[in-house]
Structure formats: structure tokens, C-alpha cells
Amino acid sequence: MTTEEIANRLAELCIKGDFESAQKELYADDAVSIEPHGTPDFEHETKGLDAIFEKGRKWQSMVTEAHGMTVSKPLVSDKSFALTMFMDVTMAQGGRMQMTELCVYNVKDGKIISEQFFM
């Protein structure tokens, strides 16, 4: 897949909230996920697809209700792409919150090798 095809497929699956399927299909086994410094409850850097799955499950366990989500059209370059993701969720601790993240992805050999989130 090209970077643009990967970007569009990721956006399509994220809009459905199907993050784990997106990761299984599009991520390299040794992918890296980077959260903003100081993000509560999460390591700054998560290495490997299995650890990324576990991080996603941890996030899901913290969300008691999802009220809405939007994903922007990807902005694509040769080996990278970015999109914004807006989430409206109720957290088990902290109540309802809305947040927008800038999500940046790097691609190599037809797979996402890294993701980094900015608030």
C-alpha cells in the first residue's frame, strides 16, 4: 500500500472506532507509539504492536461512554501523514471531556512504523 492508501484506510477505520483492526492491518510489528510528555496513566513511548494493543485496551477501560468522534482527511507526504482526531468521551475518572489530537504517522515498507500524538 502507498502512504496515501494507508492514511485513508486508517482514517476510515478510526472513524468507525475500530482502532485494533487498524493496528493489526496497517502497523509494523515493531511500531512505536509516542504520547505527549506528562500524559497521565500512559508511558511516553510504547514499543511493539502487542504493547500498543495493550495501551489501546487500557484506554478503552478508562472510557465509560463515547459520545462522538471525528477524524479529518489525512494530509499526506511521501513517507508520513497527519490527521486530527476529535473525541467526546466520558472517562471513568474525570467525567466527560472533549479533546482534539494531532496524530502524526510515519510509514516504511507499506506499514506504519510510528505514531505520535500532540494535544
N, C-alpha and C positions, 0 to 999 in steps of 0.2 A: 504494500500500500504506500501511496505517496503521503507526504506530510499533510497535505490538504485533505486527503481521504480520511486519514487518522483523526484529524481535527474535527471534521464534520461528523464522523461516527461517534467520537467521544461526546460531542455536544448532543447528538441525538439520544444517546443512552443516558446521559446526565439529566436531560430534560425529563426522562421517564423515572429518574431516581434509581436507575439500575447501575450503580457505581461498581459493584463487584463484577458484574458481567463485563463492563467496560474494561476493568483492570485485567481480567482473565484474557480477554480478546486482544487488547491493544498494548499491554505493558510487557516489557522485558522482565525476565525472572530476577534480574539484579537491579531493577529500577530503584530509584531513590526518591523519597518524598520529603520536602522541606517545609516546615511550618514557620511562621514568624517567630522571632525570638520572644520569649516570655509568654507563649501560648499556654494557658493553664491546662493541665491534665494530659499534655502530649509532649513527647520528645521533640527537639528541634529538627532532628534528622532521623528518618526511618529508612532502613536499607533492606531491600529484598521484597519480592512480591508477597510472600507469606506474612511478613511483618506489616506490610501495607494493608493486606486483608484484615489483619487483627486490629489495626488502627481504625479502619472503617467500621468494624463491628463495635469497637469501643465508642465511637461517635454515635452510632445508631442506638446504643444502650443508654446514652445520655439524653437522647431526644424522645420526649413523650408524645409529641404530635407535630407533624409537618403541615403547615398551613398553605405554603406556596413556594414555588421555585421558578426562577427564570434563568436562562443561560443565553448569553449573547452569541452572535455569529462570530466564529473564530477569525482572528487576524493572523494570517499565515505568512511565514518566511520559508526559506529553504529547508532548514532543519529544526525550526521552532515554531510554536504558535502560542497565542494567548487568547483567553476569553474571560468574561466576567460572569460570576455566578452569584445570584441573589437568593438568599434563603430566609424564609419566615418560619421560625420553629419555636416550639415551647420546649424548654430544657427541663429535665428532672430537677435540677437545682438552678435557680436563677430566673425561672419564668419565661415568658415569651420574649423573643428577640428577633430582630431583623439584621441581616448582615450582608454586605457585598464584598466578595473577594475577587482580586485579580489573580487568575490562575495561569501560570506560565509553564509550558511543556517543551522538552527537548526530545528529538526523535533521532534514532540511529538504526539502520538496517531494518526499517519498517516497523519499529516498536518504540513506544515511549520509554525513555531511559531515565527521565527525571520530571518531577512536577514540583513547583514551588508556589506557595500561596502568599499573597500580600493583602493585608486588610486596609 
